[in-house]
Amino acid sequence: MAIIRPSAGASRATKKERKSLGEFVKNIFFSSQGFPIFLTGSVIAILIVLFRMKAVELDYEMITIREKINDSQAETKELDAEKAKLLAVDRLRGLAKKYELHTPQQEQIIVIP
């Protein structure tokens, strides 16, 4: 097996190509036509990233708010159940007997307009 090495001229050509490619890119980005396009593209890319970050942040906020709503709904159900238990007719009758409460007479009732 023979190892083929590039000649000195071939490596110079690659360096020239690299240099010319670098110069080509430099000429495009820093030209009067290319720079505004490059700048506009950069600004658009940054704005896309910022909007995406804001969307993720708002998603986290929405999740937190939904959890609070669910907690509030569960608490409301528990409080409604407790209210129904405390206002049960049998319980109120038992408390009335315990504290010797009677139905008020007609003259004891005052209507506030």
GITAJO-V112782 format. One record per backbone hydrogen bond with DSSP energy under -0.5 kcal/mol. NH is the residue of the N-H (numbers start at 0). CO is the residue of the C=O. If there is no record, write none. Layout:
nh: [NH	NH]
co: [CO	CO]
This chain:
nh: [3	4	10	11	12	13	14	15	16	17	18	19	20	21	22	23	24	25	26	27	28	29	30	34	36	37	38	39	40	41	42	43	44	45	46	47	48	49	50	51	52	53	54	55	56	57	58	59	60	61	62	63	64	65	66	67	68	69	70	71	72	73	74	75	76	77	78	79	80	81	82	83	84	85	86	87	91	92	93	94	95	96	97	98	99	100	107	108	108	109	111	112]
co: [1	2	6	7	8	9	10	11	12	13	14	15	16	17	18	19	20	21	22	23	24	25	27	30	32	33	34	35	36	37	38	39	40	41	42	43	44	45	46	47	48	49	50	51	52	53	54	55	56	57	58	59	60	61	62	63	64	65	66	67	68	69	70	71	72	73	74	75	76	77	78	79	80	81	82	84	87	88	89	90	91	92	93	94	96	95	104	104	105	107	109	110]
